[in-house]
Amino acid sequence: MESRLAGFSNGARPGGGEATGPDPTNRGKAGTKRHLLVDREGAPLAATLSGTDIHDSQMLEATLDAVEPIKRPRGRPRQRPNKLHANKAYDPARCRQACRRRGVTLRIAQRGIESSERLGRHRPVVERTLARLNRFRRLRVRYERLAEIHEAFLQLGCALIVWNYVQRFC
C-alpha cells in the first residue's frame, strides 16, 4: 500500500486556542495546520493537527503513528503503509530514520539534488483530499478554541470522505 503525506494550514479565529501558532506567511495571525496521510486513491488514513509555526517534518512521526491497524485475513495487522511519498519538507535525516525504524520505505525528493517534478505527480492526490476537506465549512476556517473539537470535526470530515469513496467504488 502506498501513501502520501502533506501539510495544509488554515486560519484560526482571532482568539487563537490550542494547537495554533503564529503563521509566518500571514502576518503572524494564529493558524492551524493539518497533516494528512492518504492512500494512493486519496482516502484519508490519518490526520493530525499542529500550529502553523511547527515545521511539517516535526509532525511526521505523530502522523505515522496515528494510522489505524489494517485488518488482514492472516498474520499480524499492518500498522503502517509500505511506501510513503512526501514533499521536500520531509527531507531531514530524522524523518528518514523515523520511517526506517517503522519499516516504511520513504520516497522524497532530496533538497538541492533531485527535482520535485517526478514526485510532483503524487502531490495532486493529497491536494485533492485537502480540497475535499475544505468543502466542510467548519474545517475551512477554524471556529473552535479547543483543539479536540476541531480534531473531531477533522476526523468526521475524513470519515465522510471515506464513506463517499466506499459508496462510489464498491
LORO-725013 format. One record per residue: x, y, z of N, C-alpha, C in turn; residue in one letter; residue number from 1. Coordinates in pm, whole numbers, plus 50000, padded with zeros to 5 digits. Atoms other than C-alpha are relative to their C-alpha. Layout:
BEGIN
[r [X; Y; Z]; [X; Y; Z]; [X; Y; Z]; 'A'; NUM]
...
This chain:
BEGIN
[r [50084; 49884; 50000]; [50000; 50000; 50000]; [50089; 50123; 50000]; 'M'; 1]
[r [49928; 49875; 50006]; [50135; 50340; 49904]; [49919; 50108; 50068]; 'E'; 2]
[r [50070; 49887; 49941]; [50051; 50661; 50081]; [50076; 50127; 49974]; 'S'; 3]
[r [49943; 49870; 50020]; [50116; 51030; 50052]; [49978; 50084; 50124]; 'R'; 4]
[r [50007; 49919; 49879]; [50171; 51295; 50318]; [50016; 50146; 49961]; 'L'; 5]
[r [49986; 49856; 50022]; [50122; 51672; 50316]; [49941; 50075; 50116]; 'A'; 6]
[r [50054; 49911; 49898]; [50050; 51959; 50549]; [49927; 50114; 49934]; 'G'; 7]
[r [50080; 49891; 50053]; [49796; 52236; 50496]; [49961; 50090; 50115]; 'F'; 8]
[r [50036; 49909; 49890]; [49735; 52546; 50705]; [49870; 50072; 49967]; 'S'; 9]
[r [50122; 49921; 50015]; [49407; 52722; 50762]; [49994; 50099; 50115]; 'N'; 10]
[r [50008; 49894; 49901]; [49312; 53028; 50960]; [49925; 49957; 50124]; 'G'; 11]
[r [50071; 50023; 49875]; [49200; 53024; 51320]; [49930; 50128; 50039]; 'A'; 12]
[r [50069; 49880; 49956]; [48968; 53261; 51494]; [50099; 50091; 50072]; 'R'; 13]
[r [49902; 49906; 49946]; [49136; 53574; 51628]; [50045; 49968; 50142]; 'P'; 14]
[r [49962; 50030; 49863]; [49136; 53447; 51988]; [50104; 49892; 50012]; 'G'; 15]
[r [49902; 50108; 49996]; [49361; 53154; 51900]; [49939; 49873; 50055]; 'G'; 16]
[r [50044; 50126; 49942]; [49320; 52842; 52110]; [50114; 49900; 49998]; 'G'; 17]
[r [49899; 50105; 49998]; [49502; 52514; 52141]; [50038; 49960; 49858]; 'E'; 18]
[r [49946; 50046; 50129]; [49715; 52378; 51855]; [49995; 50109; 49896]; 'A'; 19]
[r [49986; 49890; 50094]; [49752; 52721; 51697]; [50136; 50063; 50022]; 'T'; 20]
[r [49872; 49932; 49989]; [50062; 52922; 51631]; [50006; 50113; 49900]; 'G'; 21]
[r [49991; 49887; 50093]; [50170; 53241; 51455]; [50042; 49952; 49862]; 'P'; 22]
[r [49974; 50039; 50137]; [50161; 53189; 51081]; [50109; 50090; 49942]; 'D'; 23]
[r [49893; 49914; 50050]; [50491; 53310; 50931]; [49968; 50065; 49866]; 'P'; 24]
[r [50034; 49943; 50130]; [50329; 53380; 50593]; [49877; 50088; 50004]; 'T'; 25]
[r [50126; 49927; 49992]; [50016; 53553; 50720]; [50006; 50106; 50111]; 'N'; 26]
[r [49980; 49890; 49906]; [50148; 53846; 50929]; [49986; 49958; 50146]; 'R'; 27]
[r [49999; 50046; 49863]; [50170; 53636; 51244]; [49865; 49968; 50060]; 'G'; 28]
[r [50132; 50037; 49948]; [49799; 53556; 51273]; [50001; 49855; 50043]; 'K'; 29]
[r [50006; 50138; 49951]; [49712; 53242; 51464]; [49938; 49909; 49895]; 'A'; 30]
[r [50051; 50095; 50098]; [49654; 52938; 51246]; [50028; 49857; 50040]; 'G'; 31]
[r [49987; 50143; 49975]; [49627; 52561; 51244]; [50044; 49932; 49872]; 'T'; 32]
[r [49955; 50076; 50116]; [49799; 52316; 51013]; [49950; 49857; 50014]; 'K'; 33]
[r [50045; 50139; 50004]; [49650; 51980; 50914]; [50105; 49917; 49928]; 'R'; 34]
[r [49906; 50094; 50061]; [49885; 51692; 50839]; [49919; 49876; 49965]; 'H'; 35]
[r [50088; 50104; 50050]; [49716; 51428; 50627]; [50079; 49891; 49932]; 'L'; 36]
[r [49940; 50117; 50063]; [49825; 51078; 50528]; [49888; 49930; 49925]; 'L'; 37]
[r [50105; 50059; 50083]; [49622; 50936; 50238]; [50057; 49881; 49923]; 'V'; 38]
[r [49955; 50111; 50083]; [49634; 50618; 50031]; [50012; 50048; 49856]; 'D'; 39]
[r [49975; 49959; 50139]; [49703; 50617; 49658]; [49876; 50052; 49929]; 'R'; 40]
[r [50123; 49951; 50060]; [49337; 50686; 49578]; [49951; 50130; 50063]; 'E'; 41]
[r [50039; 49875; 49935]; [49308; 50979; 49818]; [49914; 49982; 50123]; 'G'; 42]
[r [50079; 50023; 49878]; [49120; 50816; 50107]; [50089; 50027; 50122]; 'A'; 43]
[r [49916; 49967; 49885]; [49249; 50959; 50438]; [50025; 49880; 50091]; 'P'; 44]
[r [49963; 50105; 49906]; [49436; 50714; 50662]; [50021; 50058; 50140]; 'L'; 45]
[r [49973; 49936; 49871]; [49540; 50957; 50938]; [50004; 50150; 49981]; 'A'; 46]
[r [49996; 49854; 50002]; [49509; 51326; 51022]; [50041; 50049; 50138]; 'A'; 47]
[r [49958; 49940; 49875]; [49683; 51532; 51289]; [49999; 50151; 49985]; 'T'; 48]
[r [50002; 49853; 49996]; [49681; 51900; 51392]; [50125; 50053; 50066]; 'L'; 49]
[r [49892; 49929; 49933]; [49956; 52143; 51482]; [49983; 50149; 49971]; 'S'; 50]
[r [49998; 49857; 50029]; [50017; 52516; 51494]; [50075; 50026; 49871]; 'G'; 51]
[r [49934; 49972; 50127]; [50134; 52685; 51176]; [50148; 50032; 50017]; 'T'; 52]
[r [49858; 49974; 49979]; [50467; 52769; 51338]; [50082; 49872; 50015]; 'D'; 53]
[r [49932; 50130; 49992]; [50552; 52395; 51364]; [50034; 49954; 49859]; 'I'; 54]
[r [49960; 50047; 50133]; [50751; 52262; 51066]; [49936; 49864; 49972]; 'H'; 55]
[r [50065; 50125; 50041]; [50594; 51975; 50870]; [50078; 49877; 50045]; 'D'; 56]
[r [49919; 50118; 49970]; [50885; 51741; 50937]; [49990; 49959; 50147]; 'S'; 57]
[r [50012; 50034; 49858]; [50827; 51758; 51315]; [49875; 49918; 50029]; 'Q'; 58]
[r [50126; 50071; 49980]; [50480; 51606; 51274]; [49995; 49866; 49926]; 'M'; 59]
[r [50001; 50125; 50077]; [50582; 51308; 51058]; [49976; 49878; 50089]; 'L'; 60]
[r [50015; 50117; 49913]; [50614; 51060; 51344]; [49860; 49992; 50060]; 'E'; 61]
[r [50135; 50000; 49942]; [50286; 51165; 51506]; [49896; 49959; 49897]; 'A'; 62]
[r [50096; 50035; 50105]; [50103; 51133; 51174]; [50012; 49853; 49963]; 'T'; 63]
[r [49984; 50143; 50030]; [50253; 50790; 51100]; [49943; 49914; 50112]; 'L'; 64]
[r [50051; 50078; 49887]; [50164; 50669; 51450]; [49848; 50007; 50012]; 'D'; 65]
[r [50145; 49985; 49992]; [49804; 50788; 51404]; [49925; 49905; 49906]; 'A'; 66]
[r [50065; 50093; 50094]; [49736; 50525; 51133]; [49941; 49884; 50078]; 'V'; 67]
[r [50067; 50114; 49937]; [49483; 50266; 51249]; [50051; 49870; 49939]; 'E'; 68]
[r [49955; 50128; 50055]; [49577; 49897; 51208]; [49916; 49958; 49879]; 'P'; 69]
[r [50065; 50048; 50120]; [49495; 49749; 50869]; [49969; 49853; 50021]; 'I'; 70]
[r [50042; 50138; 49976]; [49296; 49426; 50902]; [50038; 49914; 49880]; 'K'; 71]
[r [49965; 50096; 50103]; [49431; 49130; 50710]; [49945; 49864; 50041]; 'R'; 72]
[r [50057; 50130; 49964]; [49289; 48776; 50691]; [50094; 49915; 50083]; 'P'; 73]
[r [49904; 50081; 49926]; [49610; 48616; 50822]; [50114; 50087; 50047]; 'R'; 74]
[r [49881; 49932; 49952]; [49906; 48731; 51025]; [49970; 50122; 50084]; 'G'; 75]
[r [50014; 49880; 49919]; [49967; 49045; 51222]; [49935; 50111; 49920]; 'R'; 76]
[r [50055; 49886; 50073]; [49766; 49353; 51134]; [50112; 50101; 49970]; 'P'; 77]
[r [49898; 49903; 50040]; [49981; 49602; 50943]; [49965; 50136; 50056]; 'R'; 78]
[r [50024; 49870; 49938]; [50015; 49931; 51132]; [50018; 50115; 49902]; 'Q'; 79]
[r [49963; 49887; 50083]; [50169; 50149; 50864]; [50007; 49959; 49853]; 'R'; 80]
[r [49988; 50032; 50142]; [50185; 50173; 50486]; [50139; 49948; 49965]; 'P'; 81]
[r [49870; 50052; 50046]; [50465; 50003; 50291]; [50090; 50111; 49949]; 'N'; 82]
[r [49921; 49897; 50064]; [50576; 50310; 50098]; [49934; 50135; 50024]; 'K'; 83]
[r [50049; 49866; 49971]; [50543; 50683; 50167]; [50063; 50099; 49903]; 'L'; 84]
[r [49954; 49890; 50085]; [50569; 50965; 49911]; [49975; 50129; 50074]; 'H'; 85]
[r [50015; 49873; 49929]; [50629; 51308; 50062]; [50076; 50108; 49925]; 'A'; 86]
[r [49931; 49891; 50066]; [50741; 51652; 49951]; [50131; 50031; 50071]; 'N'; 87]
[r [49866; 49971; 49950]; [51079; 51812; 50024]; [50001; 50049; 50145]; 'K'; 88]
[r [50004; 49955; 49861]; [50962; 51944; 50361]; [50033; 49885; 50096]; 'A'; 89]
[r [49975; 50117; 49916]; [51002; 51589; 50498]; [50137; 49937; 49971]; 'Y'; 90]
[r [49869; 50050; 50040]; [51365; 51555; 50380]; [50102; 49985; 50112]; 'D'; 91]
[r [49894; 50013; 49898]; [51558; 51590; 50712]; [50030; 49854; 50037]; 'P'; 92]
[r [49954; 50136; 49968]; [51755; 51287; 50829]; [49913; 49936; 50108]; 'A'; 93]
[r [50082; 50059; 49893]; [51533; 51242; 51139]; [49871; 49940; 49943]; 'R'; 94]
[r [50120; 50057; 50063]; [51232; 51182; 50910]; [50033; 49868; 49933]; 'C'; 95]
[r [49959; 50124; 50066]; [51418; 50922; 50710]; [50026; 49889; 50103]; 'R'; 96]
[r [49974; 50097; 49895]; [51532; 50750; 51031]; [49871; 49952; 50065]; 'Q'; 97]
[r [50128; 50038; 49940]; [51179; 50755; 51177]; [49925; 49902; 49911]; 'A'; 98]
[r [50067; 50093; 50092]; [51041; 50586; 50865]; [50073; 49867; 49995]; 'C'; 99]
[r [49923; 50124; 50001]; [51323; 50333; 50862]; [49971; 49916; 50123]; 'R'; 100]
[r [50030; 50073; 49877]; [51252; 50240; 51226]; [49863; 49934; 49994]; 'R'; 101]
[r [50136; 50052; 50010]; [50886; 50182; 51138]; [49982; 49904; 49882]; 'R'; 102]
[r [50008; 50091; 50113]; [50963; 49974; 50827]; [49926; 50058; 49881]; 'G'; 103]
[r [50068; 49933; 50111]; [50825; 50230; 50583]; [50105; 50046; 49901]; 'V'; 104]
[r [49911; 49953; 50106]; [51001; 50286; 50251]; [49962; 50143; 49967]; 'T'; 105]
[r [50026; 49858; 50019]; [51035; 50660; 50202]; [50048; 50044; 49863]; 'L'; 106]
[r [49963; 49945; 50131]; [51038; 50835; 49864]; [49980; 50150; 50005]; 'R'; 107]
[r [50002; 49854; 49990]; [51128; 51202; 49895]; [50105; 50056; 49906]; 'I'; 108]
[r [49900; 49929; 50079]; [51299; 51436; 49652]; [50096; 50070; 50096]; 'A'; 109]
[r [49903; 49941; 49909]; [51621; 51542; 49823]; [50025; 50145; 49963]; 'Q'; 110]
[r [49978; 49858; 50022]; [51683; 51913; 49866]; [50133; 50023; 49928]; 'R'; 111]
[r [49880; 49962; 50072]; [51931; 52054; 49618]; [50053; 49894; 49905]; 'G'; 112]
[r [49950; 50108; 50086]; [51978; 51721; 49438]; [49897; 49963; 49894]; 'I'; 113]
[r [50103; 50048; 50092]; [51654; 51597; 49286]; [49896; 50108; 49973]; 'E'; 114]
[r [50112; 49913; 50033]; [51383; 51786; 49109]; [49873; 49938; 50055]; 'S'; 115]
[r [50125; 50054; 49946]; [51037; 51753; 49257]; [49899; 49970; 49889]; 'S'; 116]
[r [50093; 50024; 50110]; [50885; 51711; 48909]; [49956; 49854; 49994]; 'E'; 117]
[r [50038; 50141; 50005]; [50895; 51330; 48924]; [49904; 49965; 50112]; 'R'; 118]
[r [50089; 50028; 49888]; [50737; 51319; 49268]; [49877; 50090; 49998]; 'L'; 119]
[r [50114; 49908; 50006]; [50503; 51604; 49179]; [49873; 49935; 49949]; 'G'; 120]
[r [50120; 50066; 50050]; [50268; 51360; 49010]; [49918; 49938; 50112]; 'R'; 121]
[r [50071; 50056; 49887]; [50175; 51221; 49354]; [49932; 50107; 50084]; 'H'; 122]
[r [50052; 49892; 49916]; [50101; 51558; 49512]; [49853; 50031; 49975]; 'R'; 123]
[r [50142; 49968; 50021]; [49760; 51618; 49343]; [49905; 49908; 50077]; 'P'; 124]
[r [50086; 50091; 49925]; [49621; 51313; 49527]; [49973; 50058; 50139]; 'V'; 125]
[r [50016; 49941; 49867]; [49684; 51478; 49865]; [49926; 50133; 49991]; 'V'; 126]
[r [50064; 49869; 50015]; [49582; 51823; 49743]; [49849; 49985; 49975]; 'E'; 127]
[r [50143; 50024; 50026]; [49251; 51682; 49616]; [49927; 49965; 50130]; 'R'; 128]
[r [50063; 50036; 49873]; [49177; 51529; 49957]; [49992; 50121; 50092]; 'T'; 129]
[r [50006; 49878; 49920]; [49267; 51855; 50132]; [49892; 50094; 49949]; 'L'; 130]
[r [50107; 49917; 50056]; [49033; 52038; 49894]; [49863; 49945; 50038]; 'A'; 131]
[r [50128; 50058; 49956]; [48755; 51793; 49979]; [49973; 50032; 50146]; 'R'; 132]
[r [50019; 49961; 49860]; [48812; 51866; 50348]; [49961; 50146; 50012]; 'L'; 133]
[r [50034; 49858; 49995]; [48791; 52238; 50275]; [49857; 50029; 49957]; 'N'; 134]
[r [50142; 49980; 50033]; [48439; 52189; 50141]; [49914; 50009; 50125]; 'R'; 135]
[r [50074; 49993; 49874]; [48329; 52148; 50503]; [50030; 50134; 50066]; 'F'; 136]
[r [49985; 49863; 49950]; [48269; 52496; 50643]; [50073; 50006; 50133]; 'R'; 137]
[r [49936; 49998; 49868]; [48382; 52409; 50995]; [50149; 49970; 49992]; 'R'; 138]
[r [49858; 50029; 50015]; [48719; 52297; 50861]; [50074; 50107; 49921]; 'L'; 139]
[r [49934; 49898; 50081]; [48786; 52580; 50616]; [50059; 50110; 50088]; 'R'; 140]
[r [49953; 49904; 49902]; [48812; 52836; 50896]; [49976; 49938; 50137]; 'V'; 141]
[r [50014; 50060; 49868]; [48873; 52718; 51249]; [49926; 50095; 50093]; 'R'; 142]
[r [50082; 49919; 49910]; [48598; 52850; 51475]; [50015; 49957; 50145]; 'Y'; 143]
[r [49995; 50055; 49865]; [48665; 52631; 51779]; [50129; 50038; 50071]; 'E'; 144]
[r [49881; 49973; 49919]; [48902; 52720; 52060]; [50070; 49872; 50041]; 'R'; 145]
[r [49941; 50125; 49955]; [48956; 52364; 52176]; [50047; 49917; 49881]; 'L'; 146]
[r [49943; 50080; 50108]; [49183; 52153; 51959]; [49925; 49868; 49984]; 'A'; 147]
[r [50071; 50128; 50008]; [48985; 51838; 52047]; [49874; 50011; 49915]; 'E'; 148]
[r [50123; 49983; 50079]; [48667; 51979; 51894]; [50034; 50014; 49852]; 'I'; 149]
[r [49961; 49985; 50140]; [48843; 52087; 51576]; [50051; 49868; 49942]; 'H'; 150]
[r [49952; 50130; 50046]; [49015; 51749; 51553]; [49884; 49903; 49979]; 'E'; 151]
[r [50118; 50085; 50019]; [48677; 51577; 51596]; [49932; 50033; 49868]; 'A'; 152]
[r [50057; 49962; 50130]; [48541; 51777; 51301]; [50088; 49953; 49885]; 'F'; 153]
[r [49907; 50049; 50102]; [48854; 51684; 51104]; [49981; 49850; 49979]; 'L'; 154]
[r [50022; 50144; 50011]; [48801; 51313; 51179]; [49865; 49969; 49935]; 'Q'; 155]
[r [50131; 50018; 50062]; [48433; 51344; 51085]; [50007; 50029; 49850]; 'L'; 156]
[r [49982; 49971; 50142]; [48529; 51508; 50755]; [50072; 49888; 49927]; 'G'; 157]
[r [49927; 50113; 50060]; [48778; 51228; 50685]; [49909; 49878; 49986]; 'C'; 158]
[r [50092; 50114; 50006]; [48511; 50968; 50767]; [49899; 50018; 49888]; 'A'; 159]
[r [50096; 49976; 50109]; [48265; 51131; 50526]; [50066; 49983; 49863]; 'L'; 160]
[r [49929; 50020; 50127]; [48528; 51134; 50250]; [50017; 49851; 49972]; 'I'; 161]
[r [49986; 50146; 50018]; [48595; 50762; 50307]; [49865; 49937; 49968]; 'V'; 162]
[r [50134; 50052; 50028]; [48219; 50693; 50313]; [49962; 50023; 49854]; 'W'; 163]
[r [50030; 49971; 50140]; [48175; 50867; 49976]; [50086; 49916; 49906]; 'N'; 164]
[r [49912; 50082; 50078]; [48475; 50677; 49843]; [49949; 49856; 49993]; 'Y'; 165]
[r [50051; 50138; 49995]; [48330; 50341; 49954]; [49872; 49988; 49918]; 'V'; 166]
[r [50125; 50005; 50079]; [47989; 50422; 49803]; [50027; 50005; 49850]; 'Q'; 167]
[r [49973; 49982; 50141]; [48143; 50522; 49472]; [50067; 49879; 49938]; 'R'; 168]
[r [49920; 50106; 50061]; [48381; 50229; 49421]; [49959; 49859; 50043]; 'F'; 169]
[r [50037; 50135; 49957]; [48212; 49938; 49599]; [49857; 49967; 49966]; 'C'; 170]
